[in-house]
């Protein structure tokens, strides 16, 4: 039976492709979660006043692609020590977070976070919050599958963000799914 996983990792354009390439991943939808405005628009969320984070909601088959593997990919896409945004994208809407949908996900996420923090990979504490899942609102159509629909702009934006340089410095190339 399919489950949902929801991750905030800065700009949602950069968070779709890493998950969107595996068997067991049914869909990855860009959207907004964690805020206090119903049905927010991108224009509202980008002001940073709605409380929403840019997120990806992943529908997956845990028998084929376990939640633990989703977390491994998530950690390899972000700077889990930076709660002010991610890379060039600054502000509350770009903060990283894990939104858990049940107690099992919370337990797995907490353990994964503790292991990453204890690994010594970072010179600052891993402070990415683990939160209860909140209402998810799909982003506008033009944000969906952005890396496919606007490949050139996606690659330019990603190259300018500093994300890849950071990830390459922290993870070996074989570990990173871009």
C-alpha positions as CSV (number, residue, x, y, z in Angstrom):
1,X,0.0,0.0,0.0
2,X,1.3,3.4,-1.0
3,X,2.5,5.9,1.7
4,X,3.3,9.6,1.6
5,X,6.6,11.3,2.6
6,X,7.0,15.0,2.7
7,X,10.3,16.8,2.7
8,X,11.3,20.5,2.6
9,X,14.8,21.1,1.2
10,X,14.9,24.6,-0.1
11,X,13.6,25.3,-3.6
12,X,11.3,22.5,-4.5
13,X,12.5,22.5,-8.1
14,X,15.8,20.9,-6.9
15,X,14.0,18.3,-4.7
16,X,11.9,16.5,-7.3
17,X,14.5,14.9,-9.6
18,X,16.5,13.1,-6.9
19,X,13.4,11.1,-5.9
20,X,11.7,10.9,-9.3
21,X,13.9,8.3,-10.8
22,X,13.4,5.1,-8.8
23,X,11.1,2.1,-9.0
24,X,8.6,2.3,-6.1
25,X,8.3,6.1,-6.4
26,X,4.8,6.6,-7.8
27,X,4.9,10.4,-7.9
28,X,6.6,13.5,-6.6
29,X,4.6,16.7,-6.3
30,X,6.0,20.1,-5.6
31,X,3.9,22.1,-3.1
32,X,3.6,23.9,0.2
33,X,3.1,22.7,3.8
34,X,3.3,23.9,7.3
35,X,1.6,27.2,7.0
36,X,-1.5,29.0,8.3
37,X,-3.1,30.0,5.0
38,X,-5.4,27.7,3.1
39,X,-4.6,27.0,-0.5
40,X,-1.7,29.4,-0.7
41,X,-0.3,30.5,-4.0
42,X,3.4,30.7,-4.9
43,X,3.1,34.5,-4.9
44,X,1.9,34.3,-1.3
45,X,4.4,31.7,-0.1
46,X,7.4,33.4,-1.6
47,X,6.8,36.5,0.7
48,X,7.6,34.3,3.7
49,X,4.5,35.4,5.5
50,X,2.2,32.3,5.2
51,X,4.4,30.0,7.3
52,X,4.6,27.5,4.5
53,X,7.7,25.7,3.4
54,X,8.3,24.7,-0.2
55,X,8.1,20.9,-0.1
56,X,7.9,17.8,-2.2
57,X,5.2,15.2,-1.4
58,X,6.3,11.7,-2.5
59,X,3.9,8.9,-3.0
60,X,5.9,5.6,-2.7
61,X,5.6,1.9,-2.2
62,X,7.5,1.1,1.0
63,X,7.8,-2.6,0.0
64,X,9.8,-1.5,-3.1
65,X,11.5,1.7,-1.9
66,X,11.6,2.0,1.9
67,X,11.3,5.2,3.8
68,X,14.8,4.8,5.1
69,X,16.1,5.2,1.5
70,X,14.0,8.3,1.0
71,X,15.6,9.8,4.1
72,X,19.1,8.9,2.7
73,X,18.3,10.8,-0.5
74,X,16.8,13.7,1.4
75,X,19.9,14.2,3.6
76,X,22.1,14.1,0.5
77,X,20.2,17.1,-1.1
78,X,20.4,19.6,1.7
79,X,22.6,21.4,4.3
80,X,20.9,20.0,7.4
81,X,22.7,22.5,9.6
82,X,21.2,25.6,8.0
83,X,17.8,26.6,9.3
84,X,17.8,30.0,7.5
85,X,17.1,28.6,4.1
86,X,19.1,26.5,1.6
87,X,22.0,27.6,-0.4
88,X,21.1,30.8,-2.4
89,X,17.5,30.6,-1.3
90,X,17.1,32.3,2.0
91,X,14.0,32.8,4.1
92,X,11.5,30.8,6.1
93,X,9.9,29.2,3.0
94,X,13.2,27.6,2.1
95,X,14.0,26.0,5.5
96,X,14.6,22.3,5.5
97,X,12.2,20.0,7.4
98,X,10.9,16.5,7.5
99,X,7.1,16.2,7.8
100,X,6.2,12.7,9.2
101,X,2.9,11.0,8.5
102,X,2.9,8.5,11.3
103,X,4.8,7.3,14.4
104,X,6.9,4.8,12.4
105,X,8.2,7.6,10.0
106,X,9.0,9.7,13.1
107,X,11.0,7.0,14.7
108,X,12.9,6.3,11.5
109,X,13.5,10.0,10.8
110,X,14.7,10.7,14.4
111,X,17.1,7.7,14.2
112,X,18.4,8.8,10.8
113,X,18.9,12.4,12.0
114,X,20.8,11.2,15.1
115,X,23.0,9.0,13.0
116,X,23.8,11.8,10.6
117,X,24.6,14.2,13.4
118,X,26.9,11.6,15.1
119,X,28.7,10.9,11.8
120,X,30.9,13.9,12.1
121,X,30.1,14.8,8.4
122,X,29.3,18.4,9.4
123,X,31.1,20.8,11.7
124,X,27.8,22.1,13.0
125,X,24.8,20.3,14.5
126,X,22.2,18.8,12.3
127,X,19.2,20.9,13.2
128,X,16.6,20.0,10.6
129,X,13.3,19.8,12.4
130,X,11.0,16.7,12.2
131,X,7.4,17.9,12.3
132,X,4.0,16.3,12.1
133,X,2.6,16.3,8.6
134,X,0.5,19.4,7.9
135,X,-2.0,20.0,5.1
136,X,-0.2,19.8,1.7
137,X,-1.1,22.1,-1.1
138,X,0.2,21.3,-4.6
139,X,2.0,24.1,-6.3
140,X,0.9,25.6,-9.5
141,X,1.3,23.4,-12.6
142,X,4.2,25.3,-14.0
143,X,6.2,24.2,-10.9
144,X,5.5,20.5,-11.4
145,X,8.3,18.5,-12.9
146,X,10.2,21.7,-13.5
147,X,13.5,19.9,-14.2
148,X,11.8,18.2,-17.2
149,X,9.7,21.0,-18.5
150,X,12.3,23.8,-18.1
151,X,15.5,21.8,-18.2
152,X,17.8,24.6,-19.2
153,X,16.6,27.0,-16.6
154,X,16.6,24.2,-14.0
155,X,20.2,23.5,-14.6
156,X,21.2,27.2,-14.6
157,X,19.4,27.8,-11.4
158,X,20.9,24.7,-9.7
159,X,24.4,25.6,-10.9
160,X,24.1,29.2,-9.5
161,X,22.6,28.0,-6.2
162,X,25.8,26.5,-4.7
163,X,23.9,23.3,-3.9
164,X,26.0,21.0,-6.0
165,X,29.4,22.4,-4.8
166,X,28.3,21.9,-1.2
167,X,26.9,18.4,-1.8
168,X,30.1,17.4,-3.7
169,X,32.2,18.6,-0.8
170,X,30.2,16.6,1.8
171,X,29.2,13.4,0.0
172,X,31.1,11.2,-2.5
173,X,29.8,11.4,-6.0
174,X,28.6,7.8,-5.8
175,X,26.4,8.7,-2.8
176,X,24.6,11.7,-4.4
177,X,21.5,11.3,-6.5
178,X,21.0,14.5,-8.4
